[in-house]
């Protein structure tokens, strides 16, 4: 029994060994041999150059990149111009044909276009006819004169002078605003050698006046056409809120008027002290014409109301030649330091110093301001020029008396802008920087005198007051009451239609238009 099993195992084992050996040999015999194409396909020619830097695989990838770059450069196309067929140059006849059809500038002779020689059928004109009537509009420019505007438009010198004389008898020529259009109609002239006669001229001479000059019976006659104007001042009130400026702008006040208003109020109190519940009161000069134009003027009144009472009331009033702001009581005040006489830094102060020319120490009774040659010099405040001329080491010197024992002096000027006895205002140019007298270079020597003695200009402040009294005070209070009686927004109420009889239109088209407008209004 055991032998049989052993034999069986032996047989089975030997049989198994034969089968295993055959199984191992069979695959080895079935593996094909690799040719060069297969090896080339398995070769990695484009490896990642960020890996295995310096290895044989990496250098193979670098060689591939270099070869591709060289090939790309070698195969780069040529971008040279491609020449096409050139048209032949035109012959002389073709050139003249094309030249006859083009337009040339006058500067080149304007020798273009086809021309035909005149035949017997062509009769030359003795003269070209003129237009019997010319209508044009001229504009008065800034700095221009009314007479020059007329003459440039073709009006003869004699007629232009006559028109200027007629207009001057009605209103000042300076009242005509720059930019005013002037409607001119010129008639037929008898000869080309003389100016056309004027038939009519019409323009706006003032905000409230139109003027027309027409030729009637060979004579020029002037006709006035007044324009109804409402001069009710524009009053604007509102609450200060978070911002006085923004609140006033939101209420409709012009920006320029608000700037003036803030400046006046800031001279009486600090703007930061105003409460959000305070009310601002602004009154502006305001004119409206019946033709629709509006003219906004200057600020007339500036006020602040607090708790139902007027805390600040300032009214602009003209006293003599000066206009300034007065309180409701009739007291005017302007205070602060004297303004600077020149826009430049101080280079030498008040006190003892070594003179740069004389070489020894002596009193420097003023301030030296740096300035370029010819720079303007300003009066530090209002006053009267008491001296303007040469004065020793000061060179060209100006002295101004400001009243109240105060006076100022300005030395080393190059030239004067005022003369002795003239009245000057604060900020007015009185001369120009120079280097006359004992001076090493262009600058301004400025001195301030109190009761005839020179004092340090940096130590002096001033307060100017003006008090109205008598008839001036009564007129002042009357104007103040009239302005405060104006209701806010009263100037914006539509104007009443004019009661003047309208002229009948001269042109048929205007008459038809007027009739159509009348029908539309009635409908």
Residue pairs with C-beta under 8 A, 6 or more apart in sequence:
44 57
44 60
44 61
45 60
45 61
45 64
46 61
46 64
47 57
47 58
47 60
47 61
48 61
49 58
49 61
49 62
49 65
51 58
52 58
90 98
99 112
100 112
100 113
100 114
101 112
102 112
103 112
104 110
104 111
104 112
127 192
130 188
130 189
130 192
132 187
132 188
133 185
133 186
133 187
133 188
133 199
134 154
134 185
134 186
134 196
135 183
135 184
135 185
136 153
136 154
136 184
136 186
137 181
137 182
137 183
137 184
138 149
138 150
138 152
138 153
138 181
138 182
138 184
139 149
139 179
139 180
139 181
139 182
140 146
140 149
140 176
140 177
140 178
140 179
140 180
140 182
140 203
141 149
141 178
141 179
142 178
142 179
143 178
144 178
145 173
146 163
146 164
146 167
146 173
146 176
147 160
147 161
147 164
149 182
150 159
150 160
150 163
150 164
150 182
150 184
150 201
151 157
151 160
153 182
153 184
153 186
154 184
154 186
154 195
154 196
155 163
155 184
155 186
155 195
155 196
155 198
155 201
156 194
156 195
156 196
156 197
156 198
157 195
159 195
159 197
159 198
159 220
162 220
163 198
163 201
163 213
163 220
164 173
166 213
166 220
166 222
167 173
167 205
167 211
167 213
167 222
170 205
170 209
170 211
170 222
170 224
171 205
171 206
171 209
171 211
175 205
175 206
176 203
176 204
176 205
176 206
177 204
180 203
180 204
181 203
182 201
182 202
182 203
183 200
183 201
183 202
183 203
184 198
184 200
184 201
185 198
185 199
185 200
185 201
186 196
186 197
186 198
186 199
187 196
187 197
187 198
187 199
187 215
188 196
188 197
189 195
189 196
189 197
197 215
198 213
198 215
198 220
199 214
199 215
200 212
200 213
200 214
200 215
201 212
201 213
202 210
202 211
202 212
202 213
203 210
203 211
204 210
204 211
205 211
207 227
207 229
207 287
207 289
207 293
207 295
208 226
208 227
208 228
208 229
208 289
209 224
209 225
209 226
209 227
210 224
210 225
210 226
210 227
211 222
211 223
211 224
211 225
212 222
212 223
212 225
213 220
213 221
213 222
213 223
214 220
214 221
214 223
215 221
227 289
227 290
227 291
228 289
228 290
228 495
228 498
229 287
229 288
229 289
229 290
230 287
230 288
230 491
230 495
231 286
231 287
232 286
232 288
232 486
232 490
232 491
233 283
233 284
233 285
233 286
233 300
233 483
233 486
233 491
234 283
234 284
234 285
234 286
234 296
234 491
234 492
235 281
235 282
235 283
235 284
235 483
235 486
235 487
235 488
235 489
235 490
235 491
236 248
236 251
236 252
236 253
236 280
236 281
236 282
236 283
236 284
236 488
236 489
237 251
237 279
237 280
237 281
237 282
237 488
238 247
238 248
238 250
238 251
238 279
238 280
239 247
239 276
239 277
239 278
239 279
239 280
240 247
240 274
240 275
240 276
240 277
240 278
240 279
240 280
241 247
241 276
242 276
244 262
244 271
244 274
244 280
245 258
245 262
247 280
248 258
248 261
248 280
248 282
249 255
249 258
253 261
253 282
253 284
254 284
254 296
257 282
257 284
257 296
257 298
257 299
258 282
260 298
260 299
260 302
261 280
261 282
261 299
261 302
262 271
264 299
264 302
264 314
264 325
265 271
265 274
265 302
265 304
265 312
265 314
267 325
267 334
268 312
268 314
269 304
269 312
274 304
275 306
277 306
278 304
278 305
278 306
278 311
279 304
279 305
279 306
280 303
280 304
281 301
281 302
281 303
281 304
281 305
282 299
282 301
282 302
282 303
283 299
283 300
283 301
283 483
283 486
284 296
284 297
284 298
284 299
284 300
285 296
285 297
285 298
285 299
285 300
286 294
286 295
286 296
286 297
286 491
287 294
287 295
287 297
288 294
288 295
288 491
288 495
289 295
290 495
290 497
290 498
298 316
299 316
300 315
300 316
300 483
301 313
301 314
301 315
301 316
301 480
301 483
301 484
302 312
302 314
302 325
303 310
303 312
303 313
303 314
304 310
304 311
304 312
305 311
310 328
313 327
313 328
313 480
314 325
314 326
314 327
315 325
315 326
315 328
315 476
315 479
315 480
315 483
316 323
316 324
316 325
316 326
317 323
317 324
317 325
317 326
317 332
317 468
317 476
317 479
319 332
319 466
319 468
319 472
321 423
322 382
322 425
324 332
324 334
324 466
325 332
326 332
326 466
326 468
326 476
327 333
328 477
328 480
330 467
330 468
330 469
330 472
330 473
330 476
330 477
331 465
331 466
331 467
331 468
332 465
332 466
332 467
332 468
333 463
333 464
333 465
333 466
334 463
334 464
335 461
335 462
335 463
335 464
336 461
336 462
337 460
337 461
337 462
338 380
338 381
338 408
338 448
338 457
338 460
338 461
338 462
339 378
339 380
339 381
339 426
339 427
340 369
340 378
340 380
341 369
341 377
341 378
341 379
341 380
341 408
341 410
341 444
341 446
342 369
342 371
342 375
342 376
342 377
342 378
342 433
342 444
342 446
343 371
343 375
344 369
344 370
344 371
344 375
344 444
345 369
345 370
346 367
346 368
346 369
346 370
347 368
347 369
347 370
347 443
348 364
348 367
348 368
349 364
349 367
349 458
350 364
350 365
350 366
350 367
350 456
350 457
350 458
351 363
351 364
351 456
352 361
352 362
352 363
352 364
353 361
353 362
353 364
354 360
354 361
355 361
355 362
355 438
356 440
357 438
357 439
357 440
358 438
365 447
365 454
366 409
366 411
366 445
366 446
366 447
366 448
366 454
366 457
367 445
367 446
367 447
367 457
367 458
368 443
368 444
368 445
368 446
369 443
369 444
369 446
370 443
371 377
371 433
371 442
371 443
371 444
372 433
372 442
373 414
373 433
373 434
373 435
373 442
374 414
374 432
374 433
374 434
375 432
375 433
376 417
376 429
376 431
376 432
376 433
377 410
377 413
377 429
377 430
377 431
377 432
377 433
377 444
378 426
378 427
378 428
378 429
378 430
379 400
379 408
379 424
379 425
379 426
379 427
379 428
379 430
380 402
380 408
380 426
381 402
381 426
381 462
381 464
382 402
382 423
382 424
382 425
382 426
382 464
383 400
383 401
383 402
383 403
383 407
383 408
383 423
383 424
384 400
384 401
384 421
384 422
384 423
384 424
385 398
385 399
385 400
385 418
385 419
385 420
385 421
385 422
385 423
385 424
385 430
386 399
386 400
386 401
386 407
386 420
386 421
387 397
387 398
387 399
387 420
388 397
388 398
388 399
388 416
388 418
388 419
388 420
389 396
389 397
389 420
390 396
390 397
390 436
391 397
391 411
391 437
392 437
393 437
393 438
394 409
394 411
394 412
394 437
394 445
395 411
395 412
395 413
395 434
395 435
395 436
395 437
395 438
395 439
396 411
396 412
396 413
396 414
396 415
396 416
396 431
396 434
396 436
396 437
397 409
397 410
397 411
397 413
397 437
398 409
398 410
398 413
398 416
398 418
398 430
398 431
399 407
399 408
399 409
399 410
400 407
400 408
400 409
400 410
400 424
400 430
401 407
402 408
402 462
404 462
405 450
405 451
406 448
406 449
406 450
406 460
406 462
407 448
407 449
407 452
408 446
408 447
408 448
408 449
408 457
409 445
409 446
409 447
409 448
409 449
410 430
410 431
410 444
410 445
410 446
410 447
411 437
411 444
411 445
411 446
411 447
412 433
412 434
412 435
412 436
412 437
412 439
412 442
412 443
412 444
412 445
413 431
413 432
413 433
413 434
413 436
413 444
414 431
414 432
414 433
414 434
414 435
414 436
414 442
415 431
415 432
415 434
416 430
416 431
417 429
417 430
417 431
417 432
418 424
418 428
418 430
418 431
424 430
433 442
433 443
433 444
434 442
435 441
435 442
435 443
439 445
446 457
447 454
447 457
448 454
448 455
448 456
448 457
448 460
449 455
450 460
468 476
504 511
505 511
505 513
505 514
